[in-house]
């Protein structure tokens, strides 16, 4: 099935945490924008009924974003519910009945990946998979082998064009804006390449810990949780060539080319850290070797980027919450003493607010040739951007795959991190509220890491409105 709007949304895991935190708010927002006007069928095994599901939806919205009376009433009227075990054929017969005359449903698997195979098999047997799409949640696999296995299972029942692998970073407007910034501005093409850029660094900092997700996190770690997916998507947006056309496959072809040009990460180019106190979190092993921080260096052997190191750093319990990219320029053959020059840079801040800044040198006030570094900043609040989940679910309902990870992309991403994940490299401890362990020095760009400032400092210096 391609290019038509799905005529029902089925979401498995309707009573779960993800539905509570993300899905109900996204559904209400979609209704509000007029993007959702088809039956929405929750499926779970909880002994619930439709009224209970509606009450849960209300509770979820009270906690996350607020109830909008008109949209919520409309959403309530669209909601239906099927209770039952995913192993049981009767659950899926009940689902088929609830789908009534819908022939192009979209099945959203907001459930642990171990259940995917069972559910898609049952969907096929019950005639719920025909003409349907399927949306799957991250994590997509645990390593290369499991991702391949998962792809095989899904492709047995669905065409690739009908499979939507969620990476909610792709639903973030500031992440899409990186591509617009690069390809809607002629001047960017002139410098955003190996000739002018010396290094690129991407930081995803979070000032909180694992927030009750210890059991999940301990099996996952930073590289699997955010580097292999979210930050590789950011990297692809930074490094891809312009697509030949704007359709989803042309865009995704270019992204996968970026990953194909990256060799597996070497042990010496990775530093893993763990914040002090992590092992006391509920669900975390007392001798856990899972990383809550990672810094790594890689190279993209492409025409645009060969020879330019890309650094990625992500972690929990760091001093601020912000995702930011800094591209440092090569130094000019200076007329002033080189030691006094700071690199020019391009700074792209994706969150919490959106900033594009150029760092440059100018003459310092007064006389003489002394220079000083200044930043030219364009910044805006991202409050009006809408939620990433709303955007990705809306796109999946319309059959637009641009905001989803394709089979080959996911496998390439695993290929890059898989060998080093299996090496069990050391995990160094770090104090909460620090920028990772001391050992991060080993994987540090020339001139050092640029640490994002806090939101308050950033807003105060750039004058952006909250
Ligand atoms: C999730 C990770 O995918 O992304 C979390 O599992 C992380 O650990 C989160 O905190 C970050 O996303 P956002 O949209 O809150 O910045």
Boltz pocket constraint, residues with backbone or C-beta under 6 A from the ligand:
constraints:
  - pocket:
      binder: B
      contacts: [[A, 168], [A, 206], [A, 225], [A, 226]]
      max_distance: 6.0
